[in-house]
Amino acid sequence: MRWWKIAGLAGLAGVAATGVVIARAERKRRAYTPEEIRGRLHERAAEAATKPELDKP
């Protein structure tokens, strides 16, 4: 088998694996209810409000 065939198969496997990861993340994201998302956003906003800002150049 030529090296470009092996590279092509490796690329195809990488694309398939990336698709699986994206699909899994999308399913996980859509599993949240609007109330859960709202609660998380409120928690993150409260946490960000209590953290002191760092001096940015």
Steps between C-alpha positions, in 0.01 A plus 500: 500500500635841411563762764230733366240227534598456864489877551157513336365222719642671809335826394169325444522341844575841652200660332273217619631528856449876499141452384434258783640744758292788362181293491554385858559855622190624316283229658637587842438872445142450387423285803494805729168656586462878468483527879833318537664727246359811669620379839851434367515842338392666824767305692770599252391865505506509880842334502635747247364793700681388816839444331729802497599614154863457409689795364511454126772671295 
